[in-house]
Amino acid sequence: MYKFFINRPIVSMVISIVMVIVGIVAMLGLPTAQFPNITPPEVQVKTTYIGADALTVEQSVATPVEQQMSGVDNMNYMYSNNANNGQMTLTVNFDVKTDPNTDQILAQMRQGQAASQLPSK
């Protein structure tokens, strides 16, 4: 059987091309919308306190924001990064089963509540 394909390489190439085309058609027909969500949604809150170092940002910006964010519904965990250039990034991780739009709205509401405790520009 293998001698048939060795003696006729065009048949081998045609079969390979047909298999690739069938694979592409099958891949396009997959219902990707029905695949489950794998990564949990995350919301990032970024702030800048001009002229502050990382310790000052932690004490005056990160702590009030984290205290307000700690009660967000369906939150798994949160972590923050404070930089010496005055920037703070708080990442809030939510449960996989939640709606990312709702998670963002809840996080924005909590950020608005923390805004009154932040230092003015």
HELIX and SHEET records of a PDB file:
HELIX    1   1 TYR A    2  ASN A    7  1                                   6    
HELIX    2   2 PRO A    9  LEU A   28  1                                  20    
HELIX    3   3 THR A   32  GLN A   34  5                                   3    
HELIX    4   4 ALA A   54  VAL A   57  1                                   4    
HELIX    5   5 GLU A   58  ALA A   62  3                                   5    
HELIX    6   6 THR A   63  MET A   69  1                                   7    
HELIX    7   7 PRO A  100  ALA A  114  1                                  15    
HELIX    8   8 ALA A  115  GLN A  117  5                                   3    
SHEET    1   A 3 GLU A  42  THR A  48  0                                        
SHEET    2   A 3 GLN A  87  PHE A  94 -1                                        
SHEET    3   A 3 MET A  75  ASN A  82 -1                                        
END                                                                             
